[in-house]
Amino acid sequence: MRTVLMVAEKPSLAQSIAKILSRGNMSSRKGLNGACSVHEYTGSFVGQSAHFKMTSVCGHVMTLDFIGKYNSWDKVDPAELFSKAPTEKKEANPKLTMVKFLQVEARGCDCIVLWLDCDKEGENICFEVLDAVLPVMNKPRGTERTIYRAKFSSITDTDICNAMNHLGEPNRNEALSVDARQELDLRIGCAFTRFQTKYFQGKYGNLDSSLISFGPCQTPTLGFCVERHDKIQSFKPETYWVLQAKVNPEKESSLTLDWDRVRVFDREVAQMFLNITKMAKEAKVESVSKKEKVKQRPLALNTVEMLRVASAALGMGPQHAMQIAERLYTQGYISYPRTETTHYPENFDLKGCLRQQANNPYWAETVKALLSEGINRPRKGHDAGDHPPITPMRAATEAELGGDGWRLYEYITRHFIATVSADCKYLQTTISFSIGPERFTCIGKVVTSPGFTEIMSWHSIPLEESLPHCEKGDLFPIGEIKLLEKQTSPPDYLTEAELITLMEKHGIGTDASIPVHINNICQRNYVTVETGRRLKPTNLGIVLVHGYYKIDAELVLPTIRSAVEKQLNLIALGKANYHQVLEHTLDIFKRKFHYFVDSIAGMDELMEVSFSPLAATGKPLSRCGKCHRFMKYIQAKPSRLHCSHCDDTYSLPQNGTIKLYKELRCPLDDFELVLWSSGSRGKSYPLCPYCYNHPPFRDMKKGMGCNECTHPTCQHSLSMLGIGQCVECENGVLVLDSTSGPKWKMACNKCNVIVHFFENAHKVRVSPETCDSCEAALVDVDFNKAKSPLPGDETQHSGCVFCDPVFQDLVELKHAAMRHPMHRGGQGKRQGRGRGKGRRPGGRLNPKKPKDKMAALAAYFV
């Protein structure tokens, strides 16, 4: 019996697909990485009986990065990143050990079926999976085919079974186009970002952004927002005048007429028209015309239109809307949400999708009427050849989906029903009047057939006062004629919906990446999202774009990126050479980069006007070890210390508070220590600003505090305060937080594990002695007599935190409350699994082999 491995893009998709193909008759188990499950069942494959193993990845298996030293901002000239710097594929999430997991499951398999999402990114992941599994799979016999690709657009029984019966092959060209985009974005983005971040953060203190990033798509996206801001700033309002007339067809009613000239910008001319018309006593009907007009039903829904509506009507950001749409897709409620197509294929089962909605109380009547009277074929839209338009695939209730999930699903469903409904028809009546020599018009609309506006009520024709019945030559008394003075108003800031439209029009990003680029400019503090989801550029965003315009407008205009996107699409179609496109594009940007570096003074002039130099920013905090003058603490992102006398800047840990640490000095360089803290429920540790930026020992890396310093005698170092190996992570050490009393704690110097112990103790010290059982450092604890929890009213005790029965009830494991998700080492839900052996770090290791402490730790922490 052959063994067939099948791989989907997400664990939830793997489960859904396996359930459909096995008809629910499958066994499931967790994979070795804990994140992915394996679903097994038997069935037939290519006419033979087979054993199926269905599993998944979690998005991309690999990611592109520079090798070794080229990841260092300090050691490498950014210009080298365009050509000299070699790149390599690394595991996207090393903690998931995805390659190892795939290889374990693939060993002994004969065939592989790839169920990755059917877009370019999905094709790219196909080849990442193949690179991992092919070396360990059974070798094919002769020309036997072993690699299959499933093409599907929704997680429904019909679509999945159909995909299984019509397996194809993965598309190498589409995967290469993704590789090309990744490499271009990495090389171009890193080179510009590293240069301008180091240049400007070394000069200005209040930029309030930890990264001054550049992106080939991100920067033109910001450019659109700043362009609108510039139009608003340069706008000069003009006064104009409008003639408004009211006639009284009947005694009790009045009708407001619109002036055919619309408006005039000269007061005297406007006054002249008013005087002329005031001489007339009656308004004469010159013509009455009636026309039947049609408001077309919408085109089928694609990604860009969905994101536009989600932002404009539902108040959801594009990134959030896309995440919800993906969740609805993996749960089988809607078809694949990443598509550029607005045209349904001829064989698409529109009636089948519509029948699914026949019992929903919100639209049951409309759906039943359509099914009995016959549906309208949707309008002919654009066929991009990727996926069908976004369509509801099964019925859902508000209770099932809840909140934003239901709101997005409801819109998608209403849009779908509207595409198969009739057009909205209405009768438009236009009456033309003359008052003296001037012409006025009045328009009225009456709906004759509401069509699709029944289900999309926000598109309905507004109810208006009905126009009086009249014929040519009729005269009506004039109620009033007046001159209205108004002013032209500036455009408003771009909404997310308008920005998405501009990005699509100019070819910036893809339907999948548009939300990411918009999210990036918000995260970088280049724009802020105001009420109505309008994007207002910050000072930093404005200065950057103006600087690019001043040096090289093509860096911010959409033209060059649009041309690159076209080249990438040609690679996907097999019409352009991957290496030639890469080489040509990098060569263009390399030249632009050198010109940018040479001309940076132009942007710097703009920065000087808007931002303060480092020396004039921040407050004095701690003394420099070189000149012994006070260094200034700059709180704006990225927080750092600056010595204006030495002209040196020292980076600090982010997302916490910094204060002086008892005016103590580092024994190596005489810098005053500072204390970083993530809050009362988080962890804190002292650090030397100089050592943090210039590691003093070989086994230390940049960005390490005193809790990771291997100095053998310093009282704040890991060697003196380290207690034992972390109970959760592989390499971490639990270090006593000597500032935490009387609520004493030790915290892991790698992950976010915190152990609270000995509350209200007077003193806690780490002893030079080690535990005989686990080799953790012993702890000396002094309690006040009144508050001592020790047996027999003792006030002092020395023992092992992990092994000593006296300490057993005084120790509690927690997870640090971090201010920012990037700090989270664990999920905060798992309790100590007891992997740690309690071994003492530093130079005082006992040569005895440590014993496994799993059972003892489980007793304490679980």
Order of alpha helices (4+ residues) and beta strands (2+ residues): beta-alpha-beta-beta-beta-beta-beta-alpha-beta-alpha-beta-alpha-alpha-alpha-beta-beta-alpha-beta-alpha-alpha-alpha-alpha-alpha-alpha-beta-beta-beta-alpha-alpha-beta-beta-alpha-alpha-alpha-alpha-beta-beta-beta-beta-beta-beta-beta-alpha-alpha-beta-beta-beta-beta-beta-beta-beta-beta-alpha
